[in-house]
């Protein structure tokens, strides 16, 4: 990704981005989206359930638990 012509501001490159290639029309778009989501959530400390890969859970040191449910392209985040 890069800043598009006419919107280049030094030091603000992370604020305006231009998508160089879309994956939405590709057959593997859903798989790519899932792989990226899985990798990102695991990097944030979440783990997925063995029986249901669409449920991610993390528990913080203060006892707070966060549960993320993923179904197709919908995400629900809950704090029990």
N, C-alpha and C positions, 0 to 999 in steps of 0.2 A: 504494500500500500504506500501511497505517496500523496502529498498535497497536490490538488489539481492546479493547473495554470490559472493565475488570477487570484488565488487564495493563499499564496505562499507568504507566511509570516515567520520570520526567524524566531526560533525558540518555542513556537506554537505548533510544531509539526504533528503532534499527537491529537490535536483538536479537530482538524478538518482532514478527512481522509478520502481517497478515491479508491474504490474497489477495482483492482485490475482484472479480476476474473471471477465470475459468479459460478457457484457450484449447484445452484438450485435446479438447473435443467439437466444435470447429469444423473445417470442411473445410480451412481454410488453416492449421491448427495446425502441421503439419510444415513448411510454408514459412516461417511466422513463426519457429519454433524455429531453422531453418537460417539465416535471415537474421540473427537475434540472435547465434548462435554465430559465424558468419562475421565479423560486425562486431566482436564482442568479441575474437576471436583476432587479427584484423588490428590492432586497437588495442593489443594486447600485443606487436606486432612480428612476428607470423607472416605468412607469405605462402603462398598455395595454389599447387599445381602447375597448370600450364596444361592438361596432359593429364588430370589427375584432380583435380577440385575437392574431393574428400574427404580430401586429404592436405595438411596444413599443416606448414611447416618454419620454424624460426628457428635462427640461429646467434649465440651470444653472443660478446663480445669475448675471453673466455678460451678460445675454441675449442669450448665445449660446444654440441652440437646437440640440439635437441628436435624430435621428429617426432610429430605427432598424426594418427591415422587415424580417420576418421569414416565409419561405415556405418549408414544408416538412423537408429537412435537409440542406437547403441553407439559408444563412444570408447575408443581405445587410445592411451596416451601412452608413448613410448619414448625412451630415451637411448642412441643407438648407441655 
